[in-house]
Amino acid sequence: MLVAILSSPLRPPLVEIAAIADTLHEANVQTGQEHYRVVLVSERRGPVRSAAGPTIAADVTFDELSVVLGAAGLLGRRRVTTHWQFAAELAALYPEALVEPDRIFVRDGPMFSCAGVTAVFDLMLSLIEEDLGREAALAVARFFVMFLKRPGGQSQFSAQLAAQFVSREPIQRAQQWIHDHRRDGLSVSELAQEVGMSQRNFARAFANETNMTPATYVELARIDAARRLLEESHLSLQQVAFESGFSSPQAMRRAFARHLDVTPGDYRQRFQSTRRPGGSRDRSKRLSPEAAARTAGLDGPRRAILNGA
């Protein structure tokens, strides 16, 4: 299968190009067959300087980048995503596109789009699993010392990410209190009292700083705690719910459905670590000949990958 990476000439992040090329190359290595051939396509010939400085050379050129994207109508009435920082701009440029700003990656028919940067790895593992099977995807994930792939519906956002952008000290204290007291009620009145603000001023300031209500942040903090326990422990779902601050496993399930579009049980199955003991990179543990044989004969359409930057 020929995979064309469409690279912007404006200092693209090197990790995004490498994520596509290296994961597909490793899929070839793990199966012992050349299922994928990757070419880099850019707007003009000559070296393309990456965001970090090193240059890369395109294999193929095209005349106008816009023709390949929305100006060609490829995004019309398609579900797409991009990096959260550029989602509003994408929606404004192509109003017919159905932009889903918080998704890691989205597939709509033959069109694949993702949030860019490290989310490219998640999209690549998903495509490898679709093409070559789950065993091949797991083998590639093990080689790169990655967690099992994230489902595309998972949000780009989390409570920890939101906390990084807060500048007001009272809101920072409230966020820390939430993380340290997840099992408490954590109502707006309790949080406002803890930081010495009125309920109205606290709720307004919190929303201005985090772009979410205190209740939403509390729920995301509990989800973050539950995610860690699901990834790293063998606690029952009831124990995970209790330790994370949810009132019941049902409440945890509803919260996961709202924000991650996945059940806690499915999250655990997809997300538990696939790292080797000691984090070694042993190339000798590749797919068995039988597993490789099951992936033989792949002959599918060409793909173009749209990333978020």
C-alpha positions as CSV (number, residue, x, y, z in Angstrom):
1,M,0.0,0.0,0.0
2,L,1.3,3.5,-0.9
3,V,0.9,6.0,1.9
4,A,1.4,9.7,1.0
5,I,2.3,12.1,3.8
6,L,1.1,15.6,2.9
7,S,3.6,17.9,4.6
8,S,3.2,21.7,5.0
9,P,6.2,23.7,3.8
10,L,5.8,25.9,6.9
11,R,8.1,24.2,9.4
12,P,6.1,21.0,10.1
13,P,6.7,19.1,13.4
14,L,9.2,16.4,12.6
15,V,7.6,14.0,15.1
16,E,4.4,13.9,13.0
17,I,6.2,12.8,9.9
18,A,8.4,10.4,11.7
19,A,5.4,8.9,13.6
20,I,3.8,7.9,10.3
21,A,6.9,6.7,8.6
22,D,8.4,4.8,11.5
23,T,5.3,3.1,12.7
24,L,4.5,1.8,9.2
25,H,8.1,0.8,8.7
26,E,8.0,-1.2,12.0
27,A,4.8,-2.9,10.9
28,N,6.7,-4.1,7.8
29,V,9.6,-5.3,10.1
30,Q,7.3,-7.1,12.5
31,T,5.4,-8.9,9.8
32,G,8.4,-9.6,7.6
33,Q,6.7,-8.2,4.6
34,E,6.5,-4.8,2.9
35,H,2.9,-3.9,3.4
36,Y,3.5,-0.1,3.3
37,R,5.5,2.2,1.1
38,V,5.7,5.7,2.4
39,V,6.4,8.9,0.4
40,L,6.5,12.5,1.5
41,V,4.6,15.0,-0.5
42,S,5.3,18.8,-0.2
43,E,4.1,21.9,-1.9
44,R,7.5,22.6,-3.5
45,R,10.7,20.9,-4.3
46,G,13.8,21.2,-2.2
47,P,14.4,20.8,1.5
48,V,11.6,21.4,4.0
49,R,12.8,22.8,7.4
50,S,11.1,21.2,10.3
51,A,9.9,23.1,13.4
52,A,12.9,21.9,15.4
53,G,15.4,22.8,12.6
54,P,16.5,19.6,10.8
55,T,15.5,19.5,7.1
56,I,13.7,16.8,5.2
57,A,13.3,16.2,1.5
58,A,10.0,15.5,-0.2
59,D,9.7,12.5,-2.5
60,V,6.8,14.1,-4.6
61,T,5.5,17.6,-5.0
62,F,2.1,19.1,-5.7
63,D,1.2,22.5,-7.0
64,E,-1.2,23.8,-4.5
65,L,-1.7,22.5,-0.9
66,S,-5.1,24.0,-0.7
67,V,-6.3,21.9,-3.6
68,V,-5.5,18.8,-1.5
69,L,-7.6,20.0,1.5
70,G,-10.7,22.0,2.0
71,A,-10.5,24.1,-1.2
72,A,-10.9,20.9,-3.2
73,G,-14.0,20.1,-1.3
74,L,-12.5,17.1,0.5
75,L,-13.7,18.3,3.8
76,G,-17.3,19.1,2.7
77,R,-19.7,17.5,5.1
78,R,-16.9,15.3,6.5
79,R,-16.3,14.7,10.2
80,V,-12.7,15.9,10.8
81,T,-10.5,16.9,13.7
82,T,-7.3,18.9,14.2
83,H,-5.1,20.2,17.0
84,W,-7.4,22.0,19.5
85,Q,-5.4,25.2,18.9
86,F,-6.5,25.3,15.2
87,A,-10.0,23.9,15.4
88,A,-11.8,27.2,15.4
89,E,-9.7,28.4,12.4
90,L,-10.4,25.2,10.5
91,A,-14.2,25.5,11.1
92,A,-14.1,29.1,10.0
93,L,-12.2,28.4,6.8
94,Y,-14.4,25.4,5.8
95,P,-17.8,25.9,7.4
96,E,-19.2,22.8,5.6
97,A,-16.7,20.6,7.5
98,L,-18.0,18.9,10.6
99,V,-15.1,19.8,13.0
100,E,-14.8,17.8,16.2
101,P,-12.3,19.8,18.1
102,D,-11.5,17.5,21.0
103,R,-11.0,14.2,19.2
104,I,-7.6,12.4,19.0
105,F,-8.4,11.1,15.5
106,V,-11.5,10.8,13.3
107,R,-12.3,8.5,10.4
108,D,-15.1,9.5,8.0
109,G,-15.2,7.1,5.0
110,P,-11.9,7.3,3.2
111,M,-10.8,10.5,5.1
112,F,-8.6,10.2,8.2
113,S,-7.7,13.2,10.3
114,C,-6.0,13.6,13.7
115,A,-4.9,16.1,16.3
116,G,-1.3,15.9,15.1
117,V,1.9,15.6,17.2
118,T,1.9,12.4,19.2
119,A,-1.8,11.6,18.3
120,V,-0.3,10.6,14.9
121,F,0.9,7.4,16.6
122,D,-2.6,6.6,17.8
123,L,-4.0,7.0,14.3
124,M,-1.2,4.8,12.8
125,L,-1.7,2.0,15.3
126,S,-5.4,2.1,14.5
127,L,-4.7,1.8,10.7
128,I,-2.2,-1.0,11.3
129,E,-4.7,-2.9,13.4
130,E,-7.3,-2.5,10.7
131,D,-5.0,-3.6,7.9
132,L,-2.8,-6.3,9.6
133,G,-4.7,-7.3,12.7
134,R,-4.5,-6.6,16.4
135,E,-1.4,-8.7,16.9
136,A,0.6,-6.6,14.5
137,A,-0.5,-3.4,16.1
138,L,0.4,-4.7,19.5
139,A,3.9,-5.7,18.2
140,V,4.5,-2.2,16.9
141,A,3.2,-0.6,20.1
142,R,5.6,-2.9,22.1
143,F,8.6,-1.9,19.9
144,F,7.9,1.9,20.5
145,V,7.3,1.3,24.2
146,M,3.8,2.8,23.9
147,F,0.6,2.1,25.7
148,L,-2.0,0.2,23.7
149,K,-3.5,2.6,21.3
150,R,-6.0,5.1,22.4
151,P,-9.5,5.0,20.8
152,G,-10.0,7.9,18.4
153,G,-13.0,9.2,20.4
154,Q,-10.9,10.0,23.4
155,S,-10.8,13.7,24.2
156,Q,-7.6,15.7,23.7
157,F,-8.5,17.4,27.0
158,S,-8.0,16.5,30.6
159,A,-8.1,18.1,34.0
160,Q,-4.3,18.1,34.2
161,L,-4.0,19.8,30.8
162,A,-6.5,22.5,31.8
163,A,-4.6,23.1,35.1
164,Q,-1.5,24.1,33.2
165,F,-3.0,27.2,31.7
166,V,-4.4,28.6,35.0
167,S,-2.7,31.8,36.2
168,R,-4.8,33.0,39.2
169,E,-3.6,31.6,42.5
170,P,-7.0,31.0,44.1
171,I,-8.1,28.9,41.1
172,Q,-4.8,27.0,41.3
173,R,-5.5,26.3,44.9
174,A,-9.1,25.1,44.1
175,Q,-7.8,22.7,41.5
176,Q,-5.2,21.3,43.9
177,W,-7.9,20.9,46.5
178,I,-10.1,19.0,44.0
179,H,-7.3,16.6,43.2
180,D,-6.5,16.0,46.8
181,H,-10.1,15.5,47.9
182,R,-11.7,13.7,45.1
183,R,-14.0,11.7,47.4
184,D,-15.5,14.8,48.9
185,G,-18.7,16.5,47.6
186,L,-16.7,19.3,46.0
187,S,-19.7,21.6,45.5
188,V,-19.2,25.2,44.2
189,S,-20.0,26.5,47.7
190,E,-17.4,24.2,49.3
191,L,-14.7,25.2,46.8
192,A,-15.5,28.9,47.0
193,Q,-15.2,28.8,50.8
194,E,-11.9,26.9,50.6
195,V,-10.3,29.7,48.5
196,G,-12.1,32.6,50.3
197,M,-14.3,33.8,47.4
198,S,-18.0,34.2,46.9
199,Q,-19.8,31.5,45.0
200,R,-20.6,33.8,42.1
201,N,-17.1,35.3,41.8
202,F,-15.5,31.8,42.2
203,A,-17.7,30.2,39.5
204,R,-17.1,33.1,37.1
205,A,-13.3,33.2,37.7
206,F,-13.0,29.4,37.4
207,A,-14.8,29.4,34.1
208,N,-12.7,32.3,32.7
209,E,-9.5,30.5,33.7
210,T,-10.3,27.0,32.6
211,N,-13.1,27.4,30.0
212,M,-15.2,24.9,32.0
213,T,-17.4,24.9,35.1
214,P,-16.1,23.7,38.5
215,A,-18.5,20.7,38.2
216,T,-17.0,19.7,34.8
217,Y,-13.5,20.1,36.2
218,V,-14.3,17.9,39.2
219,E,-15.7,15.2,36.9
220,L,-12.6,15.4,34.6
221,A,-10.3,15.1,37.7
222,R,-12.1,12.0,38.8
223,I,-11.9,10.6,35.3
224,D,-8.2,11.2,35.2
225,A,-7.8,9.4,38.5
226,A,-9.9,6.5,37.2
227,R,-7.9,6.3,34.0
228,R,-4.7,5.9,35.9
229,L,-6.2,3.1,38.1
230,L,-7.6,1.3,35.1
231,E,-4.2,1.5,33.3
232,E,-2.0,0.6,36.2
233,S,-4.0,-1.5,38.7
234,H,-6.2,-4.6,38.8
235,L,-8.8,-3.1,41.1
236,S,-12.5,-3.9,40.3
237,L,-14.6,-1.3,38.6
238,Q,-16.4,-0.6,41.9
239,Q,-13.1,0.0,43.7
240,V,-11.9,2.2,40.9
241,A,-15.1,4.3,41.1
242,F,-14.7,4.6,44.9
243,E,-11.0,5.5,44.8
244,S,-11.6,8.1,42.1
245,G,-14.5,9.9,43.9
246,F,-17.5,8.6,41.9
247,S,-20.6,7.8,43.8
248,S,-21.0,4.5,42.0
249,P,-19.7,2.4,39.0
250,Q,-22.7,3.6,37.1
251,A,-21.8,7.3,37.7
252,M,-18.3,6.5,36.5
253,R,-19.6,4.8,33.4
254,R,-21.8,7.8,32.5
255,A,-18.9,10.2,33.0
256,F,-16.6,8.1,30.7
257,A,-19.4,8.0,28.1
258,R,-19.8,11.8,28.2
259,H,-16.1,12.7,27.9
260,L,-14.2,9.7,26.4
261,D,-16.9,7.9,24.4
262,V,-15.9,4.6,25.9
263,T,-16.8,2.4,28.9
264,P,-14.4,2.0,31.8
265,G,-14.2,-1.7,31.0
266,D,-13.3,-1.1,27.3
267,Y,-10.9,1.6,28.4
268,R,-9.0,-0.8,30.6
269,Q,-8.9,-3.4,27.8
270,R,-7.5,-0.9,25.2
271,F,-5.3,1.1,27.5
272,Q,-3.4,-1.2,29.8
273,S,0.3,-0.9,29.3
274,T,2.0,-3.1,26.7
275,R,5.5,-2.2,27.9
276,R,8.1,-5.0,28.3
277,P,9.6,-5.6,31.7
278,G,12.5,-3.1,32.0
279,G,11.4,-1.2,28.9
280,S,13.7,-3.1,26.6
281,R,13.4,-2.9,22.8
282,D,13.8,-6.5,21.7
283,R,13.4,-6.7,18.0
284,S,13.5,-10.5,18.2
285,K,10.0,-10.7,19.5
286,R,8.2,-10.2,16.3
287,L,5.1,-11.8,14.9
288,S,5.1,-15.6,14.5
289,P,5.3,-16.9,10.9
290,E,1.7,-17.9,11.3
291,A,0.7,-14.4,12.3
292,A,2.6,-12.9,9.5
293,A,1.0,-15.3,7.1
294,R,-2.4,-14.1,8.2
295,T,-1.5,-10.6,7.1
296,A,-0.2,-11.5,3.7
297,G,-1.7,-10.4,0.5
298,L,-2.7,-7.0,1.7
299,D,-3.8,-4.9,-1.3
300,G,-5.8,-1.8,-0.4
301,P,-6.3,1.8,-1.6
302,R,-3.8,4.5,-1.3
303,R,-4.0,6.7,1.7
304,A,-3.3,10.3,2.5
305,I,-2.9,11.2,6.1
306,L,-4.0,14.6,7.3
307,N,-2.4,15.7,10.6
308,G,-3.3,18.5,13.0
309,A,-0.5,20.9,12.3
